[in-house]
Amino acid sequence: MAKIAPQLPIEVDSETGIWTSDALPMLYVPRHFFVNNHMGIEEVLGADAYAEILYKAGYKSAWHWCEKEAECHGLEGVAVFEHYMKRLSQRGWGLFKIQDIDLDKGTASVTLEHSAFVYVYGKVGRKVDYMFTGWFAGAMDQILQARGSQLRTRAEQVYGGSEEGHDDGLFIVKPL
């Protein structure tokens, strides 16, 4: 396995220590720290309740990210979604690959290989990548809104790499 330097721009403010990539401030934390916190919250709230909280927060965050990045880079339409999947992949969450996307129908499918969550959880017989689900609908809906569409979507994870018989995850986006 070859190692490469990060493929996304990172700037650090010398006075504040704030990391920025493209148009947004970022945090750089070890994977085990993030996932251990995630697992601790899941243990207290339960996976279903935590998934619903993360869906709403992730949706809002993806909308904001796509709006700011589209403006920063002059992107629109599918290019915004592609840029989002690229940046997520470059930041270590896993490798997100768009299988199909149709803005007119409000649909998309995305596979996830090498999930940061699956690396820690392993094969546990349930989906553990639920944090990402709201991201896909939030991204899609921001793009649709920017195009003047009233269509809104919902995303769901079909399967995950943490489940037997699967090495990757599959997420779908469909209209409400």
N, C-alpha and C positions, 0 to 999 in steps of 0.2 A: 504494500500500500504506500503510495507516494503521498507526501504531505505538501500542502500548498499554503501560501499566505492567504489571509482573508480576502475575499473577492468583493467586499463592499467597502465603501469609503468610511473611515472612522477618524473623527477629529476629537481631541480632548482639550477642553478649555483649561489653560494653564492656571487661571485664577480660581476656578470653581471645581475643577476635576470632572465636570460634566462631559460625558461621551455623547457625540452626535453622529448619526449616520443619515446622510441626505438631509431631509427637512426636520428630523425629529430627535429629541434627546433619547438616549438608550441607557440601559443598565447592563453591565457585564458581570454575570455571576456564575459560579461553578454549577454544572448540571445537577450534581448530587444535592447541593443546597436547595435549589429550586424544587426538584422532584421530592425531596424529603419533606419540605414544607407542604407541597401539594398532597402527599400521602397522609400527613398529619391532619390536615383539614378534612380530607376525605374520610378518615377514620372517625372523626367527631360528627360530621354532618351526614355521612352516608354518600355513596357515589352518585345516586340519583339527584339528591338535593344540591350537591356541589356542582354537578353537571349543569343544572338549570341556572345556577348563579353564574357560572363561567360562560354559558351560552350568551346570556344577556350582556355581560361585561365584554366578552370577546367580540360580539356583534358590534357594539358601540366603538370599541377600539379599532376594529378593522375598518369600519366606516371612516373614522377620523384619519387613520393611516393612509387609506387609499385617496381620500380627499387631498391631504397634504402632499403626498407623493405625486399625484397626478398634476397638481399645480407646480410643484418643484421641477418636474421633468417634462412638462408639456404632454402628458400622456392622456389618452382617452380610450374608452371601450375595452376591448379584450386586452389591449396592451397594459392597462392598469392591473388587471387580474394576473396576467403573466408576470409583471414586475413584482407583484405581491408574493406570488409563489416562489419566485427566484430569491427574493430577499429573505423569506422565511427559511428557505433551504440554506442560504448562505449564513444564517445566524445560528445554525446548529440544532434546530427543532427536529430535523429529519429532511428527507428529500421529497418534496411535493411535486408531483407530475400531473399536469392537466391532461386528462384523457379526452375530454370533449367539453365544449362550452358553446352555448347558443344564447346570446343576449336577448334576441327576439322572443324566445320561449322562456327565458329565465331559468335555464338549466345548465348544470355543469357536473362533471365527475372528476375527482382528483384522487390519485393514489398517493400513499405515504409509505416510503421505504425508510428504514433506519430511524424509526421514531425514538426520540430522546426518552419518552416514557416507557416504551417497550424494552429498551436497553436496561432500564432499572427494574421494572416490574417483572419482566420475563413472560413466560407462557402461564397466564393465570386464569384462562378460560372465560375472560370477559373483556370488553372494550375498555382500554385505559387512556385512549387519546381524545377523550371527550372535550378537553379544553379547546381543541382546535375547531370544533364543529361550528360554533357561532361565527368564527372568523370568515368562513366561506360565504355565509348568507350576508354578513355585514359588508363584505367586499362587493358581492354581486349587487346588493341593493344600492350601495353608494354609486356604483357604475350606472345602474339603471336610472337612478335619480338624476345623475349628471346628463344623461341622454334625454331627459324629459319623460321617462316612462313612469307610469303609476304602478307597474307590476312590482310585487314584493315576493320574497322567497323564504324558504326554510331549508336548513341543511340537516343532514343526518349521517351518522357513520353506519355503514352497512356491515363492515367487519373490520377487525384489527389484527395486527401482527402478534398481539398478545393472546389470540385465540388459536386453538388447535386447527391445523389445516390451512393456516394463512401465514405468510411471511411478510405481508405488507397490510396496509389499511386501505379502505375505500370509503370515500365520502361522496355524497351526492347532494346537489342543490336542485330544488324544484319549486315551482310557484306555490304560494299559499292557496 
